[in-house]
Amino acid sequence: MSGRNYMHQLDAKNRMRIPAKLREELGENYSITVGTGGCLYVYTAEQMKEVKAKLTNVNSYRDKQLKAARFILYNTWDAEEDKQGRILLPDNLRKYAKIEKNVIVFKGPNCVEIWSEEVWNEYFNDVNFEELADALDELTNNG
């Protein structure tokens, strides 16, 4: 089901819904953390276990790696749905992703992604199709 996106809005208490189809894929326990490109990544419990294993295996004398691992671990939130199926987006994650109101929930290549509508639009307005073609060529020929 990769490639599908859904529009949502945060409510006054900074809560949102993950679409039912995606919640099914995520299971009961999932985590939200910082992603690349200005989005948030939503990982299943199993995916998050793998991510944490890699992050906690970082060489403590490699400052850049250690800083990145700390940043990701510090900014990881175990999502808890309320009775209406809403999750809270904590302030640190909202600020990182520049989410104010309008949200895009996207089933990306590796996980579910949560984007601010504005950041999403900026990200895809800057697409360089030559670079995109090169990246796709690398993926299809080397992957």
C-alpha atoms as a printed R data frame, in Angstrom:
    type eleno elety resid chain resno       x      y       z
1   ATOM     1    CA   MET     A     1   0.000  0.000   0.000
2   ATOM     2    CA   SER     A     2   2.989  2.303  -0.363
3   ATOM     3    CA   GLY     A     3   2.450  5.712  -1.892
4   ATOM     4    CA   ARG     A     4  -0.964  6.608  -0.488
5   ATOM     5    CA   ASN     A     5  -1.467  9.899   1.350
6   ATOM     6    CA   TYR     A     6  -4.221 11.268   3.565
7   ATOM     7    CA   MET     A     7  -5.024 14.831   4.637
8   ATOM     8    CA   HIS     A     8  -5.847 15.511   8.285
9   ATOM     9    CA   GLN     A     9  -5.880 18.389  10.755
10  ATOM    10    CA   LEU     A    10  -4.667 18.682  14.305
11  ATOM    11    CA   ASP     A    11  -7.398 19.479  16.779
12  ATOM    12    CA   ALA     A    12  -7.090 22.180  19.462
13  ATOM    13    CA   LYS     A    13  -5.237 19.726  21.740
14  ATOM    14    CA   ASN     A    14  -2.682 18.765  19.047
15  ATOM    15    CA   ARG     A    15  -4.253 15.378  18.399
16  ATOM    16    CA   MET     A    16  -4.733 13.678  15.065
17  ATOM    17    CA   ARG     A    17  -5.914 10.402  13.631
18  ATOM    18    CA   ILE     A    18  -3.841  7.873  11.767
19  ATOM    19    CA   PRO     A    19  -6.057  6.523   8.944
20  ATOM    20    CA   ALA     A    20  -7.655  3.160   9.755
21  ATOM    21    CA   LYS     A    21  -5.870  1.322   6.912
22  ATOM    22    CA   LEU     A    22  -2.495  2.525   8.168
23  ATOM    23    CA   ARG     A    23  -3.364  1.855  11.825
24  ATOM    24    CA   GLU     A    24  -4.095 -1.729  10.797
25  ATOM    25    CA   GLU     A    25  -0.605 -2.034   9.325
26  ATOM    26    CA   LEU     A    26   1.012 -0.372  12.348
27  ATOM    27    CA   GLY     A    27  -0.680 -2.599  14.899
28  ATOM    28    CA   GLU     A    28  -1.571 -1.615  18.447
29  ATOM    29    CA   ASN     A    29   1.861 -0.344  19.468
30  ATOM    30    CA   TYR     A    30   3.775  2.099  17.337
31  ATOM    31    CA   SER     A    31   6.235  4.940  17.799
32  ATOM    32    CA   ILE     A    32   6.700  8.350  16.232
33  ATOM    33    CA   THR     A    33  10.119  9.913  15.796
34  ATOM    34    CA   VAL     A    34  11.972 12.499  13.737
35  ATOM    35    CA   GLY     A    35  12.525 11.686  10.085
36  ATOM    36    CA   THR     A    36  14.407 13.160   7.171
37  ATOM    37    CA   GLY     A    37  13.164 15.942   4.932
38  ATOM    38    CA   GLY     A    38  11.310 17.550   7.833
39  ATOM    39    CA   CYS     A    39   8.767 14.785   8.405
40  ATOM    40    CA   LEU     A    40   8.053 12.395  11.248
41  ATOM    41    CA   TYR     A    41   8.454  8.642  10.913
42  ATOM    42    CA   VAL     A    42   5.886  6.261  12.378
43  ATOM    43    CA   TYR     A    43   7.334  2.825  13.083
44  ATOM    44    CA   THR     A    44   5.683 -0.422  14.104
45  ATOM    45    CA   ALA     A    45   6.885 -1.856  17.413
46  ATOM    46    CA   GLU     A    46   9.098 -4.309  15.511
47  ATOM    47    CA   GLN     A    47  10.605 -1.596  13.291
48  ATOM    48    CA   MET     A    48  11.283  0.616  16.314
49  ATOM    49    CA   LYS     A    49  12.991 -2.270  18.073
50  ATOM    50    CA   GLU     A    50  15.347 -2.593  15.073
51  ATOM    51    CA   VAL     A    51  15.968  1.168  14.940
52  ATOM    52    CA   LYS     A    52  16.744  1.320  18.664
53  ATOM    53    CA   ALA     A    53  19.101 -1.660  18.377
54  ATOM    54    CA   LYS     A    54  21.082  0.159  15.690
55  ATOM    55    CA   LEU     A    55  21.073  3.450  17.599
56  ATOM    56    CA   THR     A    56  22.188  1.920  20.879
57  ATOM    57    CA   ASN     A    57  25.029  0.142  19.093
58  ATOM    58    CA   VAL     A    58  26.660  3.424  18.048
59  ATOM    59    CA   ASN     A    59  30.366  3.903  18.719
60  ATOM    60    CA   SER     A    60  30.410  6.306  21.673
61  ATOM    61    CA   TYR     A    61  33.603  7.903  20.334
62  ATOM    62    CA   ARG     A    62  32.033  8.925  17.018
63  ATOM    63    CA   ASP     A    63  30.496 12.238  18.013
64  ATOM    64    CA   LYS     A    64  28.305 12.795  14.929
65  ATOM    65    CA   GLN     A    65  26.785  9.327  15.139
66  ATOM    66    CA   LEU     A    66  26.291  9.617  18.882
67  ATOM    67    CA   LYS     A    67  24.638 13.018  18.539
68  ATOM    68    CA   ALA     A    68  22.271 11.719  15.841
69  ATOM    69    CA   ALA     A    69  21.398  8.648  17.930
70  ATOM    70    CA   ARG     A    70  20.708 10.789  20.997
71  ATOM    71    CA   PHE     A    71  18.558 13.178  18.986
72  ATOM    72    CA   ILE     A    72  16.443 10.389  17.515
73  ATOM    73    CA   LEU     A    73  16.076  8.508  20.805
74  ATOM    74    CA   TYR     A    74  15.209 11.701  22.700
75  ATOM    75    CA   ASN     A    75  12.577 12.573  20.120
76  ATOM    76    CA   THR     A    76  10.842  9.190  19.998
77  ATOM    77    CA   TRP     A    77   7.296  8.997  21.297
78  ATOM    78    CA   ASP     A    78   5.283  5.846  21.933
79  ATOM    79    CA   ALA     A    79   1.890  6.714  20.481
80  ATOM    80    CA   GLU     A    80  -1.188  6.119  22.580
81  ATOM    81    CA   GLU     A    81  -4.593  6.304  20.967
82  ATOM    82    CA   ASP     A    82  -7.527  7.674  22.925
83  ATOM    83    CA   LYS     A    83 -11.009  6.141  22.728
84  ATOM    84    CA   GLN     A    84 -11.685  8.051  19.497
85  ATOM    85    CA   GLY     A    85  -8.492  6.743  17.865
86  ATOM    86    CA   ARG     A    86  -6.603 10.042  18.146
87  ATOM    87    CA   ILE     A    87  -2.945 10.371  19.050
88  ATOM    88    CA   LEU     A    88  -1.219 13.334  20.634
89  ATOM    89    CA   LEU     A    89   1.648 14.913  18.716
90  ATOM    90    CA   PRO     A    90   3.996 16.220  21.422
91  ATOM    91    CA   ASP     A    91   5.370 19.751  21.113
92  ATOM    92    CA   ASN     A    92   8.940 18.683  20.301
93  ATOM    93    CA   LEU     A    93   7.799 16.564  17.344
94  ATOM    94    CA   ARG     A    94   5.326 19.180  16.105
95  ATOM    95    CA   LYS     A    95   8.027 21.852  16.199
96  ATOM    96    CA   TYR     A    96  10.574 19.630  14.445
97  ATOM    97    CA   ALA     A    97   8.123 18.883  11.617
98  ATOM    98    CA   LYS     A    98   6.706 22.446  11.601
99  ATOM    99    CA   ILE     A    99   3.199 21.077  12.027
100 ATOM   100    CA   GLU     A   100   0.646 23.703  12.924
101 ATOM   101    CA   LYS     A   101  -2.704 22.503  11.602
102 ATOM   102    CA   ASN     A   102  -2.812 20.662   8.264
103 ATOM   103    CA   VAL     A   103  -1.135 17.269   8.201
104 ATOM   104    CA   ILE     A   104  -0.383 14.762   5.469
105 ATOM   105    CA   VAL     A   105  -0.076 11.119   6.509
106 ATOM   106    CA   PHE     A   106   1.817  9.174   3.858
107 ATOM   107    CA   LYS     A   107   2.686  5.502   3.484
108 ATOM   108    CA   GLY     A   108   6.305  5.881   2.475
109 ATOM   109    CA   PRO     A   109   8.775  3.273   1.263
110 ATOM   110    CA   ASN     A   110   9.861  2.136   4.742
111 ATOM   111    CA   CYS     A   111   7.280  3.433   7.182
112 ATOM   112    CA   VAL     A   112   4.331  5.756   7.643
113 ATOM   113    CA   GLU     A   113   5.320  9.426   7.472
114 ATOM   114    CA   ILE     A   114   3.625 12.493   8.964
115 ATOM   115    CA   TRP     A   115   4.230 15.819   7.214
116 ATOM   116    CA   SER     A   116   3.169 19.398   7.664
117 ATOM   117    CA   GLU     A   117   1.238 20.274   4.516
118 ATOM   118    CA   GLU     A   118   3.487 23.307   3.989
119 ATOM   119    CA   VAL     A   119   6.731 21.326   4.363
120 ATOM   120    CA   TRP     A   120   5.352 18.581   2.073
121 ATOM   121    CA   ASN     A   121   4.592 21.142  -0.641
122 ATOM   122    CA   GLU     A   122   8.012 22.822  -0.305
123 ATOM   123    CA   TYR     A   123   9.784 19.462  -0.368
124 ATOM   124    CA   PHE     A   124   8.127 18.394  -3.594
125 ATOM   125    CA   ASN     A   125   8.259 21.814  -5.269
126 ATOM   126    CA   ASP     A   126  12.044 21.522  -5.274
127 ATOM   127    CA   VAL     A   127  12.143 18.221  -7.157
128 ATOM   128    CA   ASN     A   128  14.961 18.141  -9.685
129 ATOM   129    CA   PHE     A   129  13.786 15.589 -12.214
130 ATOM   130    CA   GLU     A   130  17.275 14.860 -13.496
131 ATOM   131    CA   GLU     A   131  18.468 14.022  -9.977
132 ATOM   132    CA   LEU     A   132  15.280 12.031  -9.415
133 ATOM   133    CA   ALA     A   133  15.885 10.029 -12.589
134 ATOM   134    CA   ASP     A   134  19.487  9.333 -11.507
135 ATOM   135    CA   ALA     A   135  18.334  8.192  -8.054
136 ATOM   136    CA   LEU     A   136  15.668  5.936  -9.554
137 ATOM   137    CA   ASP     A   137  18.216  4.495 -11.960
138 ATOM   138    CA   GLU     A   138  20.521  3.676  -9.037
139 ATOM   139    CA   LEU     A   139  17.650  2.083  -7.127
140 ATOM   140    CA   THR     A   140  16.504 -0.093  -9.989
141 ATOM   141    CA   ASN     A   141  19.959 -1.111 -11.183
142 ATOM   142    CA   ASN     A   142  21.651 -1.572  -7.820
143 ATOM   143    CA   GLY     A   143  18.791 -2.574  -5.561
